[in-house]
C-alpha cells in the first residue's frame, strides 16, 4: 500500500470517527438519512450510466410515484428499480454472509421492470466494454468466478480496511460483468453494502467524475491502488457532506478515537469478549474486531482464555 493511499485511508477513518461521535442517532434522523441517500445514490448512479433525470425528478419519481413528462419510460424504471435495490440493502442483515443470491436479488430488483426475463440472471451472451482494453469473464466462467468472488469477500471482510474492501469488491465484480446490463449500478450498490456492513457511510460517485472513475477502473488492471484511492476520495467527500449537515443542525459532540473508547471499556471491565464489546459500544462486530487487532498490535491489550470463552484484558 503506497503512502498516498495510507494517508487517504487515515483521513477516512478520522472523519468516520467524527460521524460516529453523533451516535446514537434518533429514529427520525436515521430515516431522514436513509431517504437522503436513497435519492442521492439513485440519481448519481443512474446519471453515470447516461440517465437524463435530474435529482429533483428522481426524487419525485421514487418518493411520490409520479412520472415525468417527456422522459423515457426506461429511465423512470431505472430510478424506481435502483431505489428498490437500495431499500433492500438497507434492510439486509449485515451479520449474514454475502452470497450470490444477494447479488442476484439486487440485480433483480433494479432490472425487473426493464427486462424481467434477464433480471437476476447471469448473462448467456458475450459482452464487450467500450473503451476498455480488457475482456470481461467469458459466459462459461461467470458462475465459477462469482462463487470465487463471494468467497474472497467473506475471507477478507474484517481484515482489509473497509474502503479498500469496498473498492476491491466493486472492481472485481465489474471485471466479471456477470449480467447483460446494469453491472455498474450493481457494483456501486455492492460497494456501498460493503461500507455499510463495516460501519461506514455510503460513498456517492457524482456523474461529473465519470471520466476519472472509468479511467481509474481501467488502470487498476495493473495497479489496484489507483481505484482504491479514487473510492477513498469519494468516501471522504461524502463523509464531509454528511458532517456539514450534522454540524449545521446540532452541536459538535465531544469525542475520543474509537480505539481509546474501546481501550477504556476494556480497562474498566476486563474480560469482555468481542461480541459483548461491540454491543456495549454500538458498533458492528467486524469494526470492533478491527480495532481490537489494532490495540493488540500496539501491545495495549491481550486475549486470555480459549476462543469462545475468553476475553480481552489491558496489559
Order of alpha helices (4+ residues) and beta strands (2+ residues): alpha-alpha-alpha-alpha-alpha-alpha-alpha-alpha-alpha-alpha-alpha-alpha-alpha-beta-beta
